[in-house]
């Protein structure tokens, strides 16, 4: 992975206790940042904090449910109370859906997926943005999906939520471009996260077929997605905002 220097900067990662979120938090720590992790599980939060500290970074874990406004507000408030500023935010918290034909799809699943994936990003940015502006500017990266730019049969809630994240990212990027805050979204292809590894065990044929749709012929690693997130938060991408960056092994080009 390309190395970046985030010494003196503070990075907040929602959903930072596993998968892409944890990989991103660890990458920030190794690059010298102080890291704040927000997630629902306190036990996993303690484990993540220990791992991040072992990687050399100062870390604060704050229990946070991105579905709840007061929880997100407390996350950002505690970030500023502990470290005095916020420079980068990567919004990774998200859930999948049940992939059923629309007539038999669950409204409860729809509501939960849209609440976490779409409203959760909206709420997170709502509180991150003033903190970034107060620090003189910074960057937000929202973790989206190839399905924020493409459709998928029987994947209604997830696809709709990720399209919402792309649209929201573009809108907020335009709103805050004059405030020295850049906002981008990573449209990630199939990635070897714990959830995908579990799917490989449960439905291996389905996962193999999905991987085969990516011309590179393999899953991305969590570290590859984290590396792209760090690039978007770094000074190397100072002219990039409002962009849906495809990290997809050629999926969307096929």
HELIX and SHEET records of a PDB file:
HELIX    1   1 UNK A   19  UNK A   30  1                                  12    
HELIX    2   2 UNK A   42  UNK A   54  1                                  13    
HELIX    3   3 UNK A   69  UNK A   83  1                                  15    
HELIX    4   4 UNK A  102  UNK A  104  5                                   3    
HELIX    5   5 UNK A  107  UNK A  113  1                                   7    
HELIX    6   6 UNK A  114  UNK A  119  3                                   6    
HELIX    7   7 UNK A  120  UNK A  134  1                                  15    
HELIX    8   8 UNK A  146  UNK A  148  5                                   3    
HELIX    9   9 UNK A  156  UNK A  176  1                                  21    
HELIX   10  10 UNK A  177  UNK A  179  5                                   3    
HELIX   11  11 UNK A  194  UNK A  202  1                                   9    
HELIX   12  12 UNK A  204  UNK A  212  1                                   9    
HELIX   13  13 UNK A  222  UNK A  233  1                                  12    
HELIX   14  14 UNK A  235  UNK A  237  5                                   3    
HELIX   15  15 UNK A  251  UNK A  253  5                                   3    
SHEET    1   A 7 UNK A  59  UNK A  63  0                                        
SHEET    2   A 7 UNK A  34  UNK A  39  1                                        
SHEET    3   A 7 UNK A  10  UNK A  14  1                                        
SHEET    4   A 7 UNK A  88  UNK A  91  1                                        
SHEET    5   A 7 UNK A 138  UNK A 143  1                                        
SHEET    6   A 7 UNK A 181  UNK A 188  1                                        
SHEET    7   A 7 UNK A 244  UNK A 247  1                                        
END                                                                             
